[in-house]
Amino acid sequence: MGELVTVDLSASIATITMDSQHNRNALSEQLLAELHECIDVAEENDARAIVLRHEGPAFCAGADLKERSDGPPDATPFVSVLERLMDTERPTIAAVDGAVRAGGIGLMASCDLVVVNEATTFALTEVRIGVAAAIISVPILRRVPAGKIAAAMLTGEVFDAADARSMGLVTHVSDDVTATVTTLVDGVRAGAPRAVRETKAILNTVPGQSRDDAFAAMAALSNELFAGPDAQIGMQAFREKRRPTWT
């Protein structure tokens, strides 16, 4: 069958491409295994960001139902991919230029930033085949209030990019996904590497902390960063009205 997922490292960015068009990039065992391998490459090469994109008319159709019907279910590889996209220190960006269904929505929602074409459609179709959007509810409900996505999860109805952005499932709707992703990637590269990593950590941890704990942790981090070498480079570049060169 050949490779279903590839990774390209260029200018400190890892671009991971799903290309399993015969099954609309369904989450087969092979595709998930190769996603893990490509994330390994991104982390081993200390990529500044990971872009997850696709070939073909679908970003991801969800579970590979043929595989699921042929053998005992094992959610572990899929859960691990979602966790790695959420937990990696580097920003993750989903570049979505085609339909997204079921588990594909969870894959997309596990990324920090989600850029979708304005014509993209979505559906959480699990209930229509007798199951629930169980695993993917974890990343989805960390970014979307339950009430805003309840109808989609309970009925399997199709919704569009405007609805997805309104509920908070996606961050950017664009008529040129590639251009929007390029702008975001340039923004990541403009920041100091550690500052970007710490910012992702802040986004993931502060909402779950008490106010006192959050202030204490963030004050300590702020003091450390302001006293560090990146802040000196950044503030000097600001004074000199030039772009900083990070070490």
N, C-alpha and C positions, 0 to 999 in steps of 0.2 A: 504493500500500500504506500510505502514511502513516508517521509516525514509529514506529520499533520500540523506541527507547530515549529516555528523557527524563531531565532532571535538574532537581531542585528545590533551591534554595538557601534555607535557613531557619536562623536562629540560628547561623550560621557553619558549618553542616553541609551537605554536598552529598549528596543522596540520588539515586542513579542507578537508574532502574527499567527493566528489560527487559520489553517487552510485545509479544512476537511469538508469540502463543498458537497461531497456525495451524500452527506447526512446533515447538511446545514450546520456544521460545526457543533454537532451534538457531543455531549460530555461522555465520550467513550473512554474505556480504560486506557487506550493508547494516547488519546488526546490529553487526558489528565496527567499521565506519566510524563509526557513531553512538556506539558506546562511546568511541572515541577523541575524538569531538567533546565528549562529556559530561565526560570527564576533563579536557579542555582548559578547559572552563568552571569546573570545580572548582579547578583550579590557578590560572587567571587571577584568580579571586575569592578566592584564599588561604583556601580552606575549611580548617577545623580538622580535619575528618575526612571520609572518603568512605564512604557506605553503599551497597553494591550489592545490590539486591533485585529481585524479579520479580513479575509478575502471572501468574495461571494456575496450574495444578496441577504444573508442572515448573519448577524453577529453570533448568535448561539440559539439553537432550538431547544436547549434543555437536555434532560437525560437521554441517553441512547436507549430507547425503549426495547429494541431488539435484544441488546445485551441484558437488560434488566429482566426480560421474560425468559431468557435462556439459562440463567443461573441465579444463585442466592445473592441478595442485595448486599453491597458493602459500600457504605457511604464514606468510609475513612479517607480515600484519596481526594474526594471532592471537598470534604470538610477541611482537609489540610491545605488545599489550594486556596480556599477562601480565607483561611487564617493567615496564610503567608502573604497574600495581597494586603490584608488589613494590618498585619503586624510588621512587615518589613520597614526598616527605618526610612527608606526613600519614598517620595511621593509616587503614587500609582495613578495612572490616567487611563480610563477606558475610552477608546475612540470608536464610536458606534455609528456605522453607516448603513445599517440594515436591520431587519426585524429581530426582536428579542422576545423569547418565550421562556416561561417556566424557570428552570435552573439557570438559564442565561441571564435572567434578571438578577439573580443572586451573585453571579460572577461579576457582573457590571457594578452592582451595588457595593461590592467589597473593595472597589477602588476609591481612592480619596476624591478624585475629580472624574466626572462622567460627562463627556461631550457627545451629543447625539445629533444626527441630521434631523432637521425639522419635519421630515416625512416619516420618521421612524415610528413603528407601532410596537406595542408591548401587550403581553397577556400572561397572566398567572393561571395557566390552564390545568393545574394539578387536579382540582376537584372534578374536572370533567373526565378524568380517567380513573377516578376512585381513590386518589391519594390526596395529600395535603402539601402545601408549600412549607414544609417543616424546616429543613436545614436552612433554606435561603431566607426564612423569616428572621434569622439572627442578624445578618448584615442589613437586610431591608428595614427592620424595625429599629435599628440604631440610627437610621437617617430619616425615617418617615413616621409621623404619628399614626398609630394604629387606625384611628378613625378615618384618616384620609385614604387609606389603601384597603379598607375593609371590603368595600364593594367589589374591587378587582380580585381580591383573594377568595371571596365567598362565591362569586359567580363565574370567574374565568373570562369576564368580558374584556374586549380589546380596548385599550386606551392609547392616546397619542402623546407626542412629545410635549405639547403644552401642558397636558394633565400631569405628565411625569415631573416636569419642572415645578409645577404649582405645588405638588405634594412633597417636593424635596428629594425625589428619587434621583434626579439628574441635576447637574450644576450648570451646564451650558447647552443651549439649543442653537444650532448653527446651520447655515446653508453651505458651509465649507468646513467640514470637520477637521480636515488636515491642517488648514490654516489656523483654526482656533487652537488645536493641539500644539502647533508650532509656537504660537504666542505664549501658551502656558509653559511649555518646556523652556523657552527663552527666559521667562520669569523665574523659573526654578534655578536656572544656571546663574542668574544675576545675583542670587542670594548666596551668602556664605554657607558652605556645605553643612557645618554643624548647626547653624541657625535654622536651616530648613529641617534638619532631622529633629531638632528640639521642638520646632513648631508643630510637626506632625504628632509628636508625643503629647504635646499640650492639648491638641484637638481631641486626642483619644482618652486622656486621663482626667483633665480638669472637670469635665461635666459630671463625673462620678464621685468627685471629692466633696467633702464638707467645705464650707466657705473658709473656715480657719485653716484647715489643712492645705487648701489650695493656695491661699495667700502666703502661707509659710513656705511651701515648696516653690512657688513662683518667685517670691522675693529672693530666695537663695539662688535660684537659677539666674535671675536677672543680674544679681550682683556678680555672679561668676562670669557670665557672658560679657558684661560691661568691662570687667577687668581683664578679659582675655585678648589674645592677639587679633582675632577677627574684628572685634569692635574697634581696635586701634587702626587697623587697615581701613575699615569702612568709614570711620569718622574723618580720617585724614583725606580719603578720597572725596568725601562730601565737602570738606572745606576747600579742596582744590578743584571742585566741580568736574570730577572725572569718574569714570567707572572703576570700582575697586578690582584689584587682581588678587584673588584668594589664594592662599597657600594650600 
